[in-house]
């Protein structure tokens, strides 16, 4: 990857994006040394303009940003890093340095929570109980929630519809996981249909 560090007096802006939720987490700067260290260690390292030194995100807090992929823009002077954040990214304790009203991509985060329940089963959790009942029961639940969503849309309040639609989306994500699929598979399919 060829980055033109000279354009910014030896520094380039680096946008950090959550690999799972796609939420923009922070903006920092790298020099060539920070970029090399980031690639080598797999943890995001910036050049701190205030400290005038390399700074690995999380070196004090333990809230590291583990690199999933690196992308260079079309002018070779800005970097996008998709990362797996460990803990909050912002020094204030927020998940992102940008204050947003809500996590616009919570569906991806919910998918991650479901994945975690598969990898680390919790006795007594809803997902654990349903998995023991098998694929047929999980698929049946999607059907039930679909019918309840239709009923809420036709005869109930807006809040009821939001609740039932939320149940439907949750159970659909659960079913996709059970079948070894992801929301990304669905998004790619929808994108192809749109072309």
N, C-alpha and C positions, 0 to 999 in steps of 0.2 A: 504494500500500500504506500503510495507516494503522497505525502502531505506537504503542502507548501507553507512551512512555518514562517518563512521570510515575510509573507504578506502582513503578518500581525506582530512584527518585531520579535519573532521567535515563539509566539504563542498562538494557539488556535482555540476557538470556543468548542466546548464539548457538551452536547446535550445528552443527559442520562434519562433513559426511558425504561420503565419496568417491563421486562420481557414478557411477563404473564398478562398484566392488565393494560399495557401500552400507555400507561399514565406517564406524563413527563414529570420526573422527580426533581431534577436540578440542572443547573448550568454551571460549568466550571471551565478552567483553562488548562491546556497541556503544552509543554514544550516537547521537543523530540525525546528527551530523556524520560519524561513522565509517560509518554506514549509507549516507548520501548518497554519500560517497567510494567506498564499495564498489560501489554501483550505477553510478556514473559511470565508474570505471576498470576494473571487471570483475575486480579483485583484492581479496581479503578484507582489510579494514582493521578493526582492533579499537580500542577505547579501553583502553589499558593502565592498570589501577588502580595498579600499582606505580610506573610511570613518569609517571603523571598526564598522558598525552598520547595522541594518535592513534598507532597502530602498525600498519603494513602487514606482515602475515605474510610473511616472506621478505626484508624490506628489508635485512637484513644477510647472511643465509645464501644468498639466491637461491632458497629453497624456497617459492615463492609458491603461493597457493591461488587458482586461476582459477575464477571463478563460472560455474556452469552453470545453476543455477536458485535462486530464493529463495522460501521458503514461510513464511507467518506462521501461528502457531497460532490456535486458535479464540478465545482470550482477547486476541489482539492484543498479547501481551507477551513472546513468545518467537519467535526466528527459527531456521529450519532453512535452511542453505545447502548445496546439493550442489555440490561443487567438484572440479576436476581438480587434484590436488596435483602439484607439481613437486618431486620428491625427498621425503625423509622429512618428516613434519609436526612431529614432536616435536623439541625442542631436544636431546634425548639421542641423536638419530640413529635412533630407532624410527619406523616408518611411522605409528604412532598414539600419542597421549599415554596411551592406555589399554592396559595390558599384557594381552594375550590370548595364549593358548597357541599359536594358529595363526590364520591369516587365514580366518575362517569363510566368506568369500565368494571364495575363490581361483578358483572356476570363472569368475567375472566377470573376474578378473585374467587368467586363462588366455585367455579370449576376447579381451581387450585385446592380449595378446602375439601371438596369431594375427593379429589385425587389423594389428598393427605389421609383421609379416612380409609381409603383403600390400602394405602401403604402402611398406615399406623392405626389399625382397627381399635376402636374404643368400645369396650364391652358396654352394652346397654344403649349405644347411640342408635339413632333412627336408621342411619345408613347400614350399620352393622346388622341390625334386626332384619331389614329388608333384603340385604344380600343373602342372608340365610334362607329366606323364603324363595329366592331364585328369580331368574329372568322373567318368567311369566307374571309373577306378582308385581315386579317393577314396571313392566310394560302395561299391565292392567291399570296401575296407578296413574300412568300418563293419560290413559283413556278416561279414567274417572275425572281427573283434574281438567281435561279438555271439555268434558260435558259440563262440569261445574262452572267453567269459565264462560261457556255459551249461555248458560242459565243466568249467570250474574250480569252478562252484557245485555240480556233481553229483559230482565225483570228485577234487578237489584240495584243497589247504589254504586256510585263510582268507586267508593272505598272497597266494597265487596268485589267488584271487578278487578281492582288492583290486587287484592289479596289472592283471589283465585288464579289470576294470570301469573302471579309470583309463584304459587304452588306448581302451576303447570311448567314454568320455565325450570324450576328446581328439579322436578321429576324428569323432565326431558334431558337435562344435563346428566342426571344420575343414570338414566337409560343409555345415553351415549357412552358414558364411561364403562358401563357394564358390557357394552358391545365393542369396546376398544376404540371408540371414536372421540373426537374433540369438537368443541365449538368452532375451532379453526377449520375443520373439515367441512362444516356446514357453511361457514363464511366463504370459503374458496368456491364451493359449489354455487352459492348464490351469486358470487362475483362473476363466475363463468356464464351463468344464465343471463346476467345483465348485459353482457357484451353483444 
